[in-house]
Amino acid sequence: ILGTMPGIKSLELNQYYGHSQNNFWKFMFTIFNENPSADYEIKKALLLKNKIALWDVLQYCDRVGSLDSAIKNEIANDFETFLKQHPQIKTILFNGQKAEKKKKKYVHLKNTYTLITLPSTSPANASKSFQSKLDEWKIIGSL
């Protein structure tokens, strides 16, 4: 699962999806029928158990605030090396359209992967209801 770049709260906490209003972890615990936990070690274990990796399309950017629309001077992560080191990856999911757009701009995959863009779990994404977004994210349970 690829995001664009961690927001301020995630960087402060050194945790993916650290903002309490981001729905990412709520979705993961719901989809995999696990009891929710605030413990980051339990969150990471949930992903490992279900063979999910988290990363970002960008390794660096300048940004005031946490909105993807404020990103400037971005540098993409090295996907070619990462994917060579992890040949078992067959599906790449994007947490929001901005992550998918940045991937298209910077990352040109040589192998064929299943690419799926899901609605952003960010609290800034208010265009869909929690349940509507969760229903789309449930595809993860069938991969």
TORKOL-4160 file (C-alpha; in steps of 0.2 Angstrom, whole numbers, padded with zeros to 4 digits, m for minus):
143
<pt num="1" X="0000" Y="0000" Z="0000"/>
<pt num="2" X="0007" Y="0016" Z="m0005"/>
<pt num="3" X="0004" Y="0033" Z="0002"/>
<pt num="4" X="0011" Y="0050" Z="m0005"/>
<pt num="5" X="0021" Y="0056" Z="0010"/>
<pt num="6" X="0017" Y="0055" Z="0028"/>
<pt num="7" X="0008" Y="0070" Z="0036"/>
<pt num="8" X="0015" Y="0081" Z="0051"/>
<pt num="9" X="0007" Y="0070" Z="0064"/>
<pt num="10" X="0014" Y="0054" Z="0057"/>
<pt num="11" X="0031" Y="0061" Z="0056"/>
<pt num="12" X="0030" Y="0067" Z="0074"/>
<pt num="13" X="0025" Y="0050" Z="0080"/>
<pt num="14" X="0036" Y="0041" Z="0068"/>
<pt num="15" X="0021" Y="0030" Z="0063"/>
<pt num="16" X="0012" Y="0028" Z="0047"/>
<pt num="17" X="m0006" Y="0035" Z="0047"/>
<pt num="18" X="m0003" Y="0043" Z="0064"/>
<pt num="19" X="m0016" Y="0056" Z="0064"/>
<pt num="20" X="m0030" Y="0050" Z="0075"/>
<pt num="21" X="m0044" Y="0055" Z="0062"/>
<pt num="22" X="m0036" Y="0045" Z="0048"/>
<pt num="23" X="m0046" Y="0030" Z="0044"/>
<pt num="24" X="m0032" Y="0018" Z="0038"/>
<pt num="25" X="m0030" Y="0008" Z="0054"/>
<pt num="26" X="m0049" Y="0007" Z="0057"/>
<pt num="27" X="m0050" Y="0000" Z="0040"/>
<pt num="28" X="m0037" Y="m0013" Z="0043"/>
<pt num="29" X="m0043" Y="m0019" Z="0060"/>
<pt num="30" X="m0061" Y="m0020" Z="0052"/>
<pt num="31" X="m0056" Y="m0029" Z="0036"/>
<pt num="32" X="m0046" Y="m0042" Z="0045"/>
<pt num="33" X="m0058" Y="m0044" Z="0060"/>
<pt num="34" X="m0046" Y="m0040" Z="0073"/>
<pt num="35" X="m0049" Y="m0029" Z="0089"/>
<pt num="36" X="m0043" Y="m0011" Z="0086"/>
<pt num="37" X="m0027" Y="m0006" Z="0095"/>
<pt num="38" X="m0018" Y="0010" Z="0098"/>
<pt num="39" X="m0002" Y="0001" Z="0100"/>
<pt num="40" X="0009" Y="0003" Z="0084"/>
<pt num="41" X="0018" Y="m0013" Z="0087"/>
<pt num="42" X="0001" Y="m0022" Z="0086"/>
<pt num="43" X="m0004" Y="m0012" Z="0070"/>
<pt num="44" X="0012" Y="m0017" Z="0062"/>
<pt num="45" X="0010" Y="m0035" Z="0067"/>
<pt num="46" X="m0008" Y="m0035" Z="0059"/>
<pt num="47" X="0000" Y="m0029" Z="0042"/>
<pt num="48" X="0014" Y="m0042" Z="0043"/>
<pt num="49" X="0002" Y="m0056" Z="0047"/>
<pt num="50" X="m0008" Y="m0051" Z="0032"/>
<pt num="51" X="0007" Y="m0049" Z="0020"/>
<pt num="52" X="0005" Y="m0030" Z="0018"/>
<pt num="53" X="0019" Y="m0018" Z="0016"/>
<pt num="54" X="0017" Y="0001" Z="0018"/>
<pt num="55" X="0028" Y="0014" Z="0009"/>
<pt num="56" X="0026" Y="0030" Z="0001"/>
<pt num="57" X="0029" Y="0035" Z="m0017"/>
<pt num="58" X="0039" Y="0050" Z="m0012"/>
<pt num="59" X="0055" Y="0049" Z="m0001"/>
<pt num="60" X="0056" Y="0068" Z="0001"/>
<pt num="61" X="0047" Y="0083" Z="m0002"/>
<pt num="62" X="0044" Y="0101" Z="0004"/>
<pt num="63" X="0027" Y="0104" Z="0011"/>
<pt num="64" X="0019" Y="0116" Z="0023"/>
<pt num="65" X="0006" Y="0107" Z="0032"/>
<pt num="66" X="0000" Y="0089" Z="0028"/>
<pt num="67" X="m0010" Y="0091" Z="0012"/>
<pt num="68" X="m0004" Y="0082" Z="m0003"/>
<pt num="69" X="m0009" Y="0097" Z="m0014"/>
<pt num="70" X="0005" Y="0107" Z="m0005"/>
<pt num="71" X="0019" Y="0096" Z="m0010"/>
<pt num="72" X="0034" Y="0104" Z="m0019"/>
<pt num="73" X="0051" Y="0098" Z="m0024"/>
<pt num="74" X="0047" Y="0080" Z="m0023"/>
<pt num="75" X="0059" Y="0065" Z="m0025"/>
<pt num="76" X="0052" Y="0048" Z="m0028"/>
<pt num="77" X="0057" Y="0032" Z="m0019"/>
<pt num="78" X="0068" Y="0019" Z="m0028"/>
<pt num="79" X="0054" Y="0007" Z="m0033"/>
<pt num="80" X="0065" Y="m0002" Z="m0046"/>
<pt num="81" X="0077" Y="m0008" Z="m0032"/>
<pt num="82" X="0063" Y="m0011" Z="m0019"/>
<pt num="83" X="0053" Y="m0022" Z="m0031"/>
<pt num="84" X="0068" Y="m0032" Z="m0037"/>
<pt num="85" X="0072" Y="m0035" Z="m0018"/>
<pt num="86" X="0053" Y="m0041" Z="m0016"/>
<pt num="87" X="0048" Y="m0051" Z="m0031"/>
<pt num="88" X="0033" Y="m0058" Z="m0021"/>
<pt num="89" X="0024" Y="m0042" Z="m0023"/>
<pt num="90" X="0011" Y="m0043" Z="m0037"/>
<pt num="91" X="m0002" Y="m0030" Z="m0032"/>
<pt num="92" X="0001" Y="m0012" Z="m0028"/>
<pt num="93" X="m0013" Y="m0002" Z="m0020"/>
<pt num="94" X="m0013" Y="0017" Z="m0018"/>
<pt num="95" X="m0020" Y="0026" Z="m0003"/>
<pt num="96" X="m0029" Y="0040" Z="m0013"/>
<pt num="97" X="m0028" Y="0047" Z="m0031"/>
<pt num="98" X="m0013" Y="0059" Z="m0027"/>
<pt num="99" X="m0002" Y="0044" Z="m0023"/>
<pt num="100" X="m0007" Y="0036" Z="m0039"/>
<pt num="101" X="m0004" Y="0052" Z="m0049"/>
<pt num="102" X="0014" Y="0054" Z="m0041"/>
<pt num="103" X="0018" Y="0036" Z="m0045"/>
<pt num="104" X="0013" Y="0039" Z="m0064"/>
<pt num="105" X="0024" Y="0054" Z="m0064"/>
<pt num="106" X="0039" Y="0046" Z="m0057"/>
<pt num="107" X="0038" Y="0027" Z="m0056"/>
<pt num="108" X="0039" Y="0017" Z="m0072"/>
<pt num="109" X="0037" Y="m0001" Z="m0068"/>
<pt num="110" X="0045" Y="m0014" Z="m0080"/>
<pt num="111" X="0035" Y="m0029" Z="m0073"/>
<pt num="112" X="0016" Y="m0031" Z="m0074"/>
<pt num="113" X="0008" Y="m0028" Z="m0057"/>
<pt num="114" X="m0010" Y="m0026" Z="m0052"/>
<pt num="115" X="m0013" Y="m0008" Z="m0048"/>
<pt num="116" X="m0028" Y="m0002" Z="m0038"/>
<pt num="117" X="m0032" Y="0015" Z="m0032"/>
<pt num="118" X="m0042" Y="0016" Z="m0017"/>
<pt num="119" X="m0050" Y="0032" Z="m0009"/>
<pt num="120" X="m0039" Y="0041" Z="0003"/>
<pt num="121" X="m0041" Y="0037" Z="0021"/>
<pt num="122" X="m0036" Y="0055" Z="0026"/>
<pt num="123" X="m0048" Y="0065" Z="0036"/>
<pt num="124" X="m0046" Y="0078" Z="0022"/>
<pt num="125" X="m0055" Y="0066" Z="0010"/>
<pt num="126" X="m0073" Y="0070" Z="0014"/>
<pt num="127" X="m0080" Y="0067" Z="m0003"/>
<pt num="128" X="m0086" Y="0049" Z="0002"/>
<pt num="129" X="m0093" Y="0042" Z="0018"/>
<pt num="130" X="m0083" Y="0031" Z="0030"/>
<pt num="131" X="m0093" Y="0016" Z="0025"/>
<pt num="132" X="m0092" Y="0019" Z="0006"/>
<pt num="133" X="m0073" Y="0021" Z="0008"/>
<pt num="134" X="m0072" Y="0005" Z="0019"/>
<pt num="135" X="m0082" Y="m0005" Z="0006"/>
<pt num="136" X="m0069" Y="m0001" Z="m0007"/>
<pt num="137" X="m0055" Y="m0005" Z="0005"/>
<pt num="138" X="m0062" Y="m0022" Z="0008"/>
<pt num="139" X="m0054" Y="m0028" Z="m0008"/>
<pt num="140" X="m0038" Y="m0030" Z="0002"/>
<pt num="141" X="m0046" Y="m0045" Z="0011"/>
<pt num="142" X="m0048" Y="m0054" Z="m0005"/>
<pt num="143" X="m0030" Y="m0052" Z="m0012"/>
